[in-house]
Amino acid sequence: MISLYNNLPTLDLHGLDRDYARILINDFVKDNYIIKNKKVVIVHGNGSGIIKKTTQETLKKNKLVANYKIDNFNSGMTVVDLKEKVDK
């Protein structure tokens, strides 16, 4: 399947528990913010929805995230826009 996001940094959370997923999401967002990436992808899958919900909750609380949305063509991944500058 061809994706619009093939060239973007991607974090795959398949097989992780929610606590470890939360840590990896925050680290991934921070690392990509530092290197000035503007958009990243988080693959959480659909499954029971626990990791998908954890992803949404974690991104909502992260001050480096400008916005995020479930991909229109793949509901198992979230596309995240990072802020360019964070107010201190």
Phi, psi and omega in degrees: 000134179275133180240146176290347189247020183302328185266004181268150174302136186229136175246124180256120184258008181305133175084002182264157173273167188295326180292315179293321178300317180300316179297313181295322178299310181297320178295317180298314179297313181299313181300317182287329174295315181299319181271011172067030170285140183264338184217138177223167180236136174241121179262115182244347183074182179254299177039228180279349177093358183295312182288326177298314179294318178300319178300311181299315181296319181292316180294323180299325183271348186277121184289349179271352183267124176281311175195171181206157177204152173291136179299139182297330185256349181215100183288000177267009178217150180243134178260129187242129172261127181266149177292151177277326179213135181257130175289135182269000000 
